[in-house]
């Protein structure tokens, strides 16, 4: 049995062939980084939907050509929270708006003032925030009322992909749960919000059933965060995946119903399993910014530097805040700069700053006993993993899965096809160093004070 796992991320798309045990087939895969995304205020915010479809089509076709055996299905993982409008013929009326587009922050504030935000969070699992559909739809209605009124449907990018490749636009429960419009307990669109936003009847059909593309079976896309947990083997409430890719997240997947908790999101992997946790807008994108801005060269051994010895407090909110405060208009800051401060010290403070933000999320999930680190930014930087273990005060095990989201999509598809993947491989475990606990507790308090001063 062979499954192509397609992973559509915020900065690249890749396809990897997996066997019936969930193992990648050597030599069968393709990867393309996007080169024509558009940004606002330095944030990747928009994608051309048709160009993105062609990128996806290309990586799948290349992987299919490299497959020696017949392909049984295509499984899809895709970034959550994207939005585009299409007309009655399915033609795009807008670009694909991504989660990093924070232009709808004022609309999120207005919705919070007008609606019962706590009740909506309890039903949808999503706070009213610029990254989700309610604020984006309100923003589109105000900014471009003609396009809003003319839209026949509002879709996530993978829904549009299904429309272009398979002829029908439908969305999985998982993808719908990341919009902020789904009642996550009932797995149906929320009537109050759809009426408030005037989109009733203009949302895609909910379906987790596979569809056909040129005679080939495709499974509807699942949220990439949910897939990352599955791919890394984090599928119980006491085992969290700490992911740093372009952004960052601390998540658990568990069977059964859960109630959304303040500060956290609650999405779905499928009709039986939920995804709970918190997300950061700063992750690998922050490291890329540091390398470009500071022209970093040698950063090896940062984890062995004295904790906080640089005298800096780095508030890692360059991309705005999601969890736990959900302030899209928050901004990053560095306090304690001196003429003697070096680029290496700023980089060290930045890695600690992200780890301290993760600690705020982890405190809201006290049932977690194990933490598995995943994502390209961590597998490429073990110093960051060591810092995370020290700041969290618990062991952090590095995943040995190179592409967790792709593997997770394959594992879910294989399960539906009647196959069982082998357990996710793990690499080394990084133990917290007790002698650093006090310094990082103080650093966490300094970051909180800086956050409060700038709020």
Secondary structure, DSSP 8 states (H G I E B T S, - for coil): -EEEEEEE-SSEEEEEEEETTS-EEEEEEEEEE-S--EEETTEEEEE-HHHHHHHHHHHHHHHHHH-SS---EEEEEE-SS-BEEE-TTS-BSS-EE-TT--TTHHHHHHHHHHS-HHHHHHHHS--S-TTSHHHHHHHHHHH-HHHHHH-SEEE-HHHHHHHHHHS--EE-HHHHHTTT-EETTTTEE-HHHHHHTT-TT-B-EE--S-EEETTEEE---EEHHHHHHHHTT--STTEEEEEESSSEEEEEEEES-----TT-EEEESSSSEEEEEEEES-SHHHHHHHHHHH-----TTGGGS-TTTT--EEE--TT---TTT--TT---EEE---TT--HHHHHHHHHHHHHHHHHHHHTT-TT--EEEEESHHHHT-HHHHHHHHHHHTS-EEEE--S-HHHHHHHHHHHHHTT-------EEEEE---GGGHHHHHHHHHHHHHHHHHH-
